[in-house]
């Protein structure tokens, strides 16, 4: 059986990885060099063995490189606006300063896609990032991602 995860889903994960790497690296000159490294990682023939995936597996983990580029560009170009949107929905116990970097990256790319990619249904975007959060974040952060993205999407419909 030929398994494939959507190329857009992988692009979303790769965009999150790119934004996370860029935010956590103080000596990276620009976002494009980080994006290039992430793309090379997904093209690496040893990718499966690096992640304990059976080499005989038909699972394909290939991002849509054009979608990845768009997500990274729009997110990076609009970080101030995106962070302002995130901060509007934070509770008293959360601030922009105490958001874990990976959680912040997930929220940034999710808000970006909800804002700048209207052709994708909002429900699909929220479900995608909640699923990604389920794989990448702590249990209490999964509902947080869902809540922030849902509330943001609702606020844009009004």
Backbone as CSV, one residue per row, in Angstrom:
resi,resn,N_x,N_y,N_z,CA_x,CA_y,CA_z,C_x,C_y,C_z
1,UNK,0.840,-1.184,0.000,0.000,0.000,0.000,0.887,1.250,0.000
2,UNK,0.567,2.180,-0.837,1.351,3.399,-0.971,0.765,4.499,-0.091
3,UNK,1.428,4.747,1.042,0.950,5.772,1.960,1.572,7.105,1.593
4,UNK,0.781,8.151,1.679,1.347,9.465,1.458,0.633,10.475,2.343
5,UNK,1.413,11.248,3.025,0.877,12.354,3.779,0.837,13.519,2.801
6,UNK,-0.215,14.293,2.848,-0.389,15.423,1.944,0.879,16.272,1.871
7,UNK,1.234,16.663,0.655,2.418,17.502,0.480,2.226,18.855,1.162
8,UNK,0.982,19.319,1.250,0.708,20.572,1.962,0.909,20.390,3.460
9,UNK,0.518,19.226,3.982,0.718,18.958,5.416,2.204,18.951,5.754
10,UNK,2.996,18.319,4.907,4.441,18.282,5.132,5.024,19.687,4.978
11,UNK,4.505,20.467,4.039,4.972,21.855,3.869,4.681,22.674,5.126
12,UNK,3.528,22.433,5.745,3.198,23.151,6.990,4.191,22.801,8.097
13,UNK,4.483,21.519,8.218,5.449,21.075,9.235,6.821,21.686,8.947
14,UNK,7.230,21.655,7.689,8.534,22.209,7.304,8.583,23.720,7.539
15,UNK,7.473,24.421,7.317,7.418,25.868,7.575,7.580,26.142,9.067
16,UNK,6.918,25.344,9.889,7.053,25.478,11.345,8.517,25.235,11.741
17,UNK,9.113,24.188,11.186,10.514,23.888,11.478,11.421,25.044,11.064
18,UNK,11.134,25.643,9.925,11.940,26.753,9.429,11.839,27.955,10.372
19,UNK,10.598,28.316,10.742,10.414,29.470,11.635,11.024,29.207,13.004
20,UNK,10.898,27.977,13.479,11.478,27.610,14.771,13.009,27.714,14.729
21,UNK,13.598,27.128,13.693,15.061,27.162,13.549,15.565,28.599,13.432
22,UNK,14.862,29.402,12.658,15.267,30.786,12.476,15.195,31.560,13.798
23,UNK,14.116,31.360,14.557,13.936,32.063,15.831,14.956,31.610,16.876
24,UNK,15.331,30.331,16.821,16.223,29.802,17.861,17.712,29.954,17.521
25,UNK,18.023,30.341,16.299,19.422,30.493,15.888,19.773,31.973,15.814
26,UNK,20.702,32.357,16.630,21.085,33.769,16.687,22.055,34.165,15.573
27,UNK,22.749,33.212,14.986,23.739,33.570,13.965,23.348,33.111,12.560
28,UNK,22.048,32.994,12.315,21.587,32.670,10.970,21.311,33.983,10.247
29,UNK,21.953,34.180,9.097,21.831,35.471,8.433,20.420,35.800,7.937
30,UNK,19.725,34.829,7.392,18.389,35.138,6.869,17.517,33.885,6.835
31,UNK,16.231,34.118,6.731,15.235,33.037,6.750,15.403,32.108,5.550
32,UNK,15.851,32.646,4.413,15.988,31.825,3.204,17.049,30.743,3.347
33,UNK,18.134,31.052,4.063,19.175,30.034,4.259,18.650,28.914,5.162
34,UNK,17.815,29.261,6.137,17.207,28.235,6.997,16.246,27.382,6.172
35,UNK,15.433,28.035,5.357,14.473,27.309,4.513,15.196,26.350,3.574
36,UNK,16.319,26.781,3.038,17.102,25.933,2.145,17.598,24.681,2.869
37,UNK,18.065,24.843,4.107,18.525,23.695,4.899,17.374,22.734,5.182
38,UNK,16.200,23.270,5.475,15.026,22.420,5.735,14.656,21.649,4.466
39,UNK,14.686,22.300,3.320,14.391,21.622,2.052,15.403,20.503,1.790
40,UNK,16.669,20.783,2.039,17.708,19.760,1.843,17.464,18.569,2.761
41,UNK,17.023,18.848,3.974,16.698,17.783,4.926,15.624,16.857,4.355
42,UNK,14.579,17.414,3.765,13.504,16.592,3.202,13.919,15.871,1.926
43,UNK,14.940,16.360,1.254,15.430,15.698,0.043,16.463,14.623,0.353
44,UNK,16.971,14.606,1.583,18.019,13.670,1.999,17.537,12.225,1.847
45,UNK,18.306,11.410,1.156,17.916,10.010,0.942,17.951,9.197,2.238
46,UNK,18.675,9.653,3.236,18.732,8.949,4.512,17.657,9.402,5.491
47,UNK,16.733,10.211,5.013,15.675,10.777,5.853,14.903,9.717,6.635
48,UNK,14.508,8.654,5.946,13.717,7.606,6.617,14.496,6.934,7.737
49,UNK,15.745,6.587,7.476,16.527,5.903,8.506,16.797,6.827,9.691
50,UNK,16.907,8.113,9.436,17.115,9.079,10.523,15.915,9.147,11.456
51,UNK,14.768,8.723,10.974,13.538,8.811,11.759,12.907,7.447,12.039
52,UNK,13.726,6.422,12.032,13.277,5.060,12.328,12.077,4.621,11.484
53,UNK,12.044,5.039,10.234,11.013,4.595,9.309,11.638,3.502,8.456
54,UNK,10.958,2.371,8.352,11.460,1.249,7.574,11.788,1.714,6.151
55,UNK,12.993,1.403,5.692,13.431,1.812,4.360,12.528,1.261,3.259
56,UNK,11.869,0.135,3.524,10.982,-0.472,2.530,9.602,0.178,2.543
57,UNK,9.353,0.997,3.538,8.062,1.670,3.649,7.801,2.526,2.421
58,UNK,6.573,2.526,1.982,6.186,3.335,0.830,5.723,4.729,1.264
59,UNK,5.831,5.012,2.557,5.429,6.308,3.082,6.244,7.404,2.417
60,UNK,5.551,8.383,1.877,6.230,9.494,1.211,6.089,10.738,2.070
61,UNK,7.227,11.341,2.354,7.250,12.553,3.169,7.906,13.667,2.361
62,UNK,7.158,14.178,1.411,7.701,15.213,0.538,6.808,16.447,0.636
63,UNK,7.410,17.582,0.980,6.596,18.796,1.044,6.337,19.385,-0.334
64,UNK,5.284,20.166,-0.425,5.088,21.018,-1.587,6.054,22.183,-1.377
65,UNK,7.127,22.218,-2.140,8.154,23.231,-1.934,7.613,24.635,-2.206
66,UNK,6.734,24.760,-3.175,6.172,26.091,-3.464,5.285,26.559,-2.300
67,UNK,4.509,25.642,-1.715,3.657,26.010,-0.579,4.518,26.333,0.638
68,UNK,5.565,25.567,0.830,6.514,25.831,1.912,7.106,27.238,1.757
69,UNK,7.553,27.567,0.550,8.122,28.893,0.294,7.121,29.998,0.607
70,UNK,5.871,29.804,0.172,4.843,30.816,0.426,4.562,30.974,1.916
71,UNK,4.420,29.853,2.622,4.159,29.925,4.062,5.284,30.642,4.801
72,UNK,6.514,30.296,4.480,7.665,30.918,5.143,7.724,32.408,4.811
73,UNK,7.545,32.739,3.537,7.620,34.149,3.122,6.535,34.975,3.806
74,UNK,5.289,34.551,3.706,4.187,35.330,4.286,4.301,35.416,5.809
75,UNK,4.701,34.330,6.445,4.839,34.359,7.900,5.964,35.318,8.290
76,UNK,7.124,35.154,7.698,8.274,35.984,8.043,8.025,37.461,7.720
77,UNK,7.425,37.739,6.570,7.177,39.127,6.165,6.145,39.825,7.049
78,UNK,5.324,39.061,7.750,4.231,39.639,8.536,4.296,39.269,10.011
79,UNK,5.499,39.018,10.523,5.655,38.566,11.911,5.026,39.522,12.929
80,UNK,5.215,40.811,12.765,4.665,41.765,13.734,3.143,41.703,13.778
81,UNK,2.526,41.690,12.611,1.059,41.610,12.529,0.554,40.271,13.092
82,UNK,1.250,39.199,12.763,0.854,37.866,13.234,0.997,37.778,14.751
83,UNK,2.107,38.264,15.289,2.292,38.238,16.747,1.257,39.096,17.461
84,UNK,0.890,40.208,16.856,-0.157,41.066,17.437,-1.481,40.297,17.487
85,UNK,-1.785,39.573,16.424,-3.011,38.771,16.383,-2.983,37.677,17.453
86,UNK,-1.851,37.003,17.586,-1.730,35.947,18.611,-1.939,36.540,19.995
87,UNK,-1.300,37.669,20.269,-1.353,38.253,21.616,-2.773,38.653,22.017
88,UNK,-3.619,38.960,21.054,-5.014,39.323,21.348,-5.797,38.166,21.969
89,UNK,-5.355,36.943,21.724,-6.114,35.782,22.171,-5.439,35.021,23.308
90,UNK,-4.354,35.558,23.827,-3.665,34.911,24.938,-4.418,35.165,26.243
91,UNK,-4.408,34.162,27.115,-5.029,34.310,28.429,-4.024,34.957,29.373
92,UNK,-4.457,35.259,30.572,-3.580,35.933,31.541,-2.334,35.116,31.868
93,UNK,-2.441,33.799,31.830,-1.285,32.962,32.187,-0.263,32.857,31.041
94,UNK,-0.648,33.250,29.849,0.256,33.195,28.701,0.571,34.611,28.227
95,UNK,1.825,34.836,27.933,2.243,36.088,27.298,3.144,35.726,26.124
96,UNK,3.379,36.684,25.263,4.276,36.416,24.132,5.664,36.032,24.635
97,UNK,6.067,36.602,25.760,7.404,36.342,26.304,7.558,34.921,26.845
98,UNK,6.461,34.333,27.343,6.611,32.989,27.920,6.065,31.868,27.034
99,UNK,5.712,32.183,25.793,5.304,31.127,24.862,6.529,30.301,24.484
100,UNK,6.467,28.983,24.632,7.582,28.166,24.154,7.792,28.393,22.646
101,UNK,9.048,28.376,22.215,9.387,28.696,20.816,8.647,27.834,19.787
102,UNK,8.543,26.544,20.058,7.883,25.666,19.090,6.385,25.968,19.029
103,UNK,5.765,26.182,20.170,4.348,26.560,20.207,4.151,27.870,19.449
104,UNK,5.034,28.803,19.667,4.962,30.101,18.987,5.062,29.918,17.468
105,UNK,5.975,29.056,17.022,6.141,28.803,15.587,4.881,28.179,14.986
106,UNK,4.270,27.234,15.703,3.032,26.603,15.220,1.937,27.665,15.074
107,UNK,1.789,28.493,16.099,0.761,29.543,16.058,1.034,30.556,14.943
108,UNK,2.278,30.936,14.777,2.614,31.916,13.738,2.232,31.414,12.345
109,UNK,2.625,30.198,12.023,2.336,29.672,10.681,0.831,29.435,10.522
110,UNK,0.173,28.953,11.582,-1.275,28.750,11.529,-2.036,30.048,11.305
111,UNK,-1.682,31.083,12.056,-2.331,32.399,11.892,-2.036,32.955,10.503
112,UNK,-0.820,32.777,10.041,-0.459,33.220,8.694,-1.366,32.570,7.659
113,UNK,-1.526,31.267,7.763,-2.333,30.577,6.761,-3.800,30.993,6.843
114,UNK,-4.312,31.180,8.053,-5.694,31.646,8.203,-5.878,33.045,7.606
115,UNK,-4.843,33.861,7.680,-4.920,35.251,7.216,-4.696,35.392,5.715
116,UNK,-3.656,34.749,5.213,-3.205,35.025,3.848,-3.521,33.937,2.821
117,UNK,-4.169,32.865,3.244,-4.478,31.770,2.324,-5.984,31.465,2.375
118,UNK,-6.812,32.422,1.931,-8.272,32.261,2.055,-8.853,31.129,1.206
119,UNK,-8.086,30.620,0.252,-8.598,29.537,-0.594,-8.714,28.216,0.167
120,UNK,-7.998,28.095,1.291,-8.086,26.881,2.111,-9.133,27.114,3.198
121,UNK,-10.105,26.202,3.313,-11.143,26.380,4.344,-10.527,26.491,5.745
122,UNK,-11.053,27.424,6.517,-10.522,27.676,7.866,-10.560,26.424,8.740
123,UNK,-11.603,25.638,8.605,-11.731,24.413,9.398,-10.590,23.435,9.077
124,UNK,-10.226,23.348,7.816,-9.122,22.477,7.383,-7.815,22.954,8.019
125,UNK,-7.588,24.267,7.971,-6.356,24.827,8.530,-6.287,24.553,10.035
126,UNK,-7.368,24.812,10.738,-7.391,24.598,12.193,-7.142,23.128,12.515
127,UNK,-7.787,22.230,11.788,-7.585,20.788,12.006,-6.143,20.373,11.718
128,UNK,-5.565,20.905,10.647,-4.179,20.574,10.291,-3.218,20.965,11.409
129,UNK,-3.339,22.199,11.896,-2.404,22.670,12.919,-2.658,22.010,14.270
130,UNK,-3.900,21.640,14.534,-4.187,20.886,15.761,-3.543,19.505,15.668
131,UNK,-3.626,18.871,14.498,-2.977,17.564,14.288,-1.454,17.685,14.407
132,UNK,-0.899,18.738,13.831,0.546,18.954,13.925,0.937,19.179,15.384
133,UNK,0.160,19.984,16.094,0.422,20.235,17.519,0.384,18.933,18.300
134,UNK,-0.527,18.050,17.933,-0.654,16.747,18.591,0.625,15.938,18.486
135,UNK,1.349,16.104,17.390,2.599,15.380,17.173,3.813,16.097,17.748
136,UNK,3.759,17.430,17.857,4.948,18.209,18.196,4.954,18.792,19.614
137,UNK,3.782,18.978,20.189,3.692,19.754,21.426,3.187,18.921,22.598
138,UNK,3.256,19.505,23.784,2.727,18.867,24.984,1.204,18.828,24.924
139,UNK,0.637,17.911,25.684,-0.803,17.694,25.639,-1.608,18.967,25.917
140,UNK,-1.198,19.749,26.911,-1.956,20.950,27.242,-1.827,22.040,26.174
141,UNK,-0.819,21.954,25.327,-0.625,22.953,24.281,-1.467,22.662,23.036
142,UNK,-1.932,21.428,22.878,-2.723,21.043,21.707,-4.053,21.801,21.696
143,UNK,-4.762,21.761,22.814,-6.024,22.482,22.930,-5.823,23.982,22.826
144,UNK,-4.681,24.450,23.319,-4.342,25.864,23.258,-4.229,26.314,21.797
145,UNK,-3.530,25.539,20.986,-3.390,25.846,19.558,-4.768,25.870,18.902
146,UNK,-5.567,24.851,19.165,-6.909,24.775,18.591,-7.733,26.000,18.988
147,UNK,-7.677,26.349,20.252,-8.454,27.477,20.771,-8.029,28.808,20.140
148,UNK,-6.724,29.059,20.107,-6.224,30.320,19.536,-6.616,30.425,18.056
149,UNK,-6.384,29.363,17.304,-6.691,29.402,15.870,-8.192,29.526,15.621
150,UNK,-8.986,28.795,16.399,-10.444,28.863,16.261,-10.952,30.271,16.583
151,UNK,-10.505,30.829,17.707,-10.950,32.166,18.103,-10.519,33.225,17.089
152,UNK,-9.315,33.077,16.570,-8.836,34.020,15.554,-9.698,33.916,14.285
153,UNK,-9.964,32.697,13.836,-10.783,32.506,12.637,-12.181,33.086,12.846
154,UNK,-12.751,32.867,14.018,-14.085,33.422,14.342,-14.052,34.944,14.292
155,UNK,-13.013,35.549,14.833,-12.926,37.006,14.877,-12.832,37.608,13.463
156,UNK,-12.275,36.858,12.543,-12.132,37.350,11.165,-13.427,37.224,10.377
157,UNK,-14.342,36.392,10.837,-15.625,36.220,10.140,-16.624,37.304,10.522
158,UNK,-16.382,37.918,11.691,-17.350,38.912,12.187,-17.227,40.238,11.478
